[in-house]
Amino acid sequence: MDALAGLLEGPRARGAFMIRACFDPPWAVRVADRALLTVMLMVRGDAWITPDSGERVRLRAGDLAIARGPAPYTCADDPDTPPQALILPGGECSYPDGTSLGGSMDLGVRTWGDRVDGATVMLIGTYPVHGEIGGRPPAALPPLLTLTADVWECPLTPFLAQEIVRDEPGQVVVLDRLLDLLVIAALRAWFARPDAAAPAWYRALADPVVGRALRLLQDEPAHPWTVASLAAEAGVSRAALARRFTDLVGEPPMSYLTGWRLALAADLLRDTDDTLAATARKVGYGSSFALSTAFKRVYGVSPQKHRGRAA
């Protein structure tokens, strides 16, 4: 798994979802759900996205925006329209005064808003939960990025518009994969811009040597890797790999592996009932004691306390 796919694996397993939002002006929704990533694809009409800090942006039909949480923002037909609804963590919806909407804006299968054939239609995909693995690459993204239809035409828009309102067996899996594909395609287009400042991990993936090494570490964290064995797999000398890896990624291979293993462990401890020993084996530590020692050194708490806080 590469880093673009890896940033989605954990969050998707913890409840990614998509909806179709339909509104008639004037409308405004305050989003404070603390989601990891939220993707907004305009199908019809236009909308303003106004972060609490930073520049507001206008989306027109065909445009796409990705908001990186947990900072809140407001979506509206006009920046001056006051919010009529509030989106909270867990998908809870309320009026601005805190009173529950109680399903009053539900319009059918994965459809929400004023009326099904509203003047404004947006497809919205959300990865709601922050994880150690999933949170790494998004941290390199701006709080709000946009791709306009004149620089990137999304080929998935018609298909997504059809699939999002279908109620068929396996539909959730279909939408999960489509959402992942949409995000990966959008981020590739974003980083490919002439003025893009792609993060180190993205540039490293394109390197034939370091990209190979990164994928091996990410896909097989429990393997007893050494710089020598990793260099042999990548087809270069140990010194060449260490130098090139550090230059592109920003840290040596074994340091990266340690961080990756502990991030995996943190997510497993939070999201599964695996014993500490089983978790240690999955991420490449020989014993629960070894994992506990490394985990406390990096995260400042024991694995048990980390699991208890998550619960």
N, C-alpha and C positions, 0 to 999 in steps of 0.2 A: 504494500500500500504506500503511495507517495503522500507528501504532506497535504496536498490539496484534498485528496480523498480522505486522508487521516483526520483532517479537521472536522469532517462530517460524521465519522463512524460512531463516536461516542454519543454526541448529541442526538443523532437520528434514533439510536436505540432507546433514548430516553424521552421520546414523545414529539418528534418533529411533526408538523401538520400543515395543511394548506386550506385556505378558505377563498371564496369569491365574495368580495365586498362591493355592494351596489348602493349608490347614493344619488339623491337629487339635491342640488344647491338650495339653501346654504347647508353645509354639513361640516363637522369637525370632530375628530376623535383624538383624544389624548392617550398616548401609548406609554405605559409605565410598567411593562411586564418583565423587565430586566432580562430579556431574551439574549442569548448569545449572538445570533444573527437573525435579521428579518429581511426578507426579499420582497420587494414590491414591484410588480410588473403591470404597467398601465395598459388596459385593453381599449378603453373608451373614455373620452373626456380628458380632464387634467386635474392635477392636485398639487398643492404646496406641502412640502415637508419642512417643518420648522423645528430644529433642535433647540434645546434649552441654551446651548452655547454653540457658536459657529454659524455659518451662513445658511440661510434657508435656500431650498432649491425647488424648482418647478418641474413637474413631470407631465409630459404630454403622451398621447397614445403611442405605444411602442417603446417608450422609455422604461428603464429599469433602475431601481435604487436598492442598495444594500445598507442597512443600518446595523452598526455594531453596538451591542449593548455593553453595559446595562443602562446607559444614559437614556432618559425619556425624551420624547419628541411628540409633535402634534402633526397630524395629517388633516388637511382641510381644503375646501374649494377656494378659500381665500385666507391669507394670513391673519386677517382681522376677525374671522368668524370664531366665536367662542365655542369651546368644546361642548358637545352634546352627549358624549359617552366617554368612559374611561376604561381602558384595558389594563388589568392588573395581572400579577403572576398567577400561573395556573389557568390562564384563559378566563378568569372571572371578569365579568362585564358589569359596569354600574353606571348610573348617572353621575354627573360631577359632584353631587352632594353625598355620594356614597351609597345611595339606594340602589339595590340590585335591579338590573334591567329585566331579570326574570324571563328571559327568552323572547322579549317583545320585539327584538330585531331579527330573530331567526326567520329565514325565508325559504328553508328547504335544505336539501343535501349540500352541506359545506357552503352555504350561501347566507350572507348576513348583511343587514343594512336597512334601507328604506323600502325599496321595491326591486323585484328581480330585473326589470328592464330600466333601471335607473340611468340617468344621464352620464354618470361616472361609474366605471367598472374597473376594479383592481383585482389581480390575483396576488395573494399574500401567502408566503411560506415562512414558517417560523421554526427555528431551532431553539427551544426554550431554555435548556439547562447548560450551565457552564461546567466544563470538566477540565482536568489538568491537560489531557491530550487535546481536546477540542479547543481549549482556550489559547493554545500557543500561536498558531498561525493567524487567527483573527486579530490578535494584539498588534500585528504589523499593518493592519488595514486602517484607513481613516475612519472616524466615527460614522461618516455618511459618504458613500461613493455612488456616483451615477454614471450610467451609460445611456446616451441619447440614441434614438433610432437612426440618426444620420451617420453615426460612427459604428454602430453595432445593431444589426437587425436580428432579433432573437428568433431562430427558426422553430422554437418550441411553443410560441404563443398560441397558435390555433389549436395544437394538440392538447396543451394544458387546459385551455378554455373548455374543450369538450370533455376531457377526462375528470376535471375537478368536481363536476356535478353528477357524475355517474355513481350509481350505488350497486356495484357488481362484486362478486366474490374476488378477494385479493386486491381490491381497489386501493386500500391503504398502502400496500407494498408498491403498487404501480406509482402512486403519487410520491412516495418516499424517494423512489429512484429518479423520477422526473425532477423532483426538487433538487436532489444532489447534482444531477446533470446540469440543471439550470445554473446553480451556483458555481460549479466548476467552469462551465463555459463562460460565465460572466467574469469570473476572476481572471481567467486566461486572457480574455479580451482587455480587461483593465490593466493587467501587467504588461501586455504587449504594446500599449500606447507608446509613442515616441518619447513622451515626457515622463513616463512612469518611472518611479523609483522602487523597483521590485525589491522585496526584502531578501536577505541573504539566503534563507532556506529555499526560496523559490529559484534564485539564480543557481544555487548549488544543485538543485534537481536536474537542471539542464546540462550539467557537466557530466561527461561520459564516465569519469572515474568516481567523483564524489557522489553523483546521483546514484550510481550502482551501490556504493557503500551505504548510503543513507537508507536505501530501500531494504537492504539486507538487515540492517540494524532494526528498522521499524517492523519488518515482517517476522523476524526471528529473534526477538529480544532475549529469549531464554537460552539461546545458543551460547556456548562459552567462547565468545569472541575475544580475540587479541588483535592488536594492530597488525601483526604478521599474517594471521589467517584472513583478516579482512583485506589486506593488501593483495594476498594471493588470489582471492576471489575477484578483486577489481583489476588484476593484471598489471600491477605496478609494484615498485619496491616499497618497503615499509616506510622509509624516510620520505619518499615522494608522496605517499598517501597522507601521512601525518601533516606534512607541510601544506599540501593542497586542500585537505579537509579543513584545517584550522583557518586558512586564508579565506575560504568561501563561507564556512558555517559560523566561524567566530569562536570555536572551541575545538579541542582535540577530539578524536573519535571516541575514546573511552570515556571522556567527560560527557560527551553527548549521549552515549549509551547509558551512563548512570542516570542522567536526568530523564531520559526516555523511560527507563525501567521504573523509576520511582513515580513518574507521572502515571504510568499504566497501573502501578500498584495503588496509587491514591484513588483512581477511578474505580478499580475493582473492589477496593475496601468499601467505597461508598455505595456502589450499585449492585453488589452481589453479596451472598451469604457465605462465600468461600472462607475457609479457615485461613489464618495467617500463614500457615505452612503451605497450603495449596496456592495461595497468592504468591508466595515467595518462589515456588517452583515455576509458576507461569511466567514470571518476569525475570527469571535467571539468577535468583539468589539460592544458595545452597541450604539455607536454614531460615527459620523464622527469626532467629536471633540476628543473623546477618542483615536481613531486611529491616528489622526494627532499628538496628544501630544506624544504618544508612538513612532510613526514613526520618528518624528524629534529628539527625545532623542537618538535613536539608529543610525539613518542614517545621522543625522546632517542637513537634509533639510526637508522641508514640503513635503507631498505626491504630491501636485500640482507641485512643482519644480522638484521632481523626475520624474514625468510623462512628464514634459516639456523637461527635458534633454534627456529622452529616445526617444522622438519624434524627 
